[in-house]
Amino acid sequence: MSRKNIIEGDRLRMELINKLKKEHAFWSFDPSSLSAIQDEVLIEKTLLHLDIDEVKSLFLLFPQSKIKALWKEKMLSQEPMYHQLNRLYAFLFFNLKDPDRYIRNYVKNKQRSIQCMD
């Protein structure tokens, strides 16, 4: 990765953090720790609190596979709380042709795996 890309990535990352601060997404965080925020937290908070344009910028910073994995772990696992957002992200960002079926199957498989642990 070139120095220019690293600087651009750092700038974009700080823009997202500043927008999330304005949305009070980091109310429970120590303000001095925000510059060293973990990638996973930045992705999750952006998916939950910011608009489509900001979510699009995540794909400039991180691979789609990382974003999708966090989306599944943090948002799909909380169905139906974020159902409309999950449908939008499934269709728009992860190219899933039938978001409702994908979400339904994910939830069903998650419930099965939890039942098998008992």
ABEGO torsion letter per residue (X at the ends): XBAAAAAAAAAAAAAAAAAAAAAGAAAABBAAAAAABBAAAAAAAAAAABBAAAAAAAAAABBAAAAAAAAAAAAAAAOAAAAAAAAAAAAAAAGBABAAAAAAAAAAAAAAAAAAAX
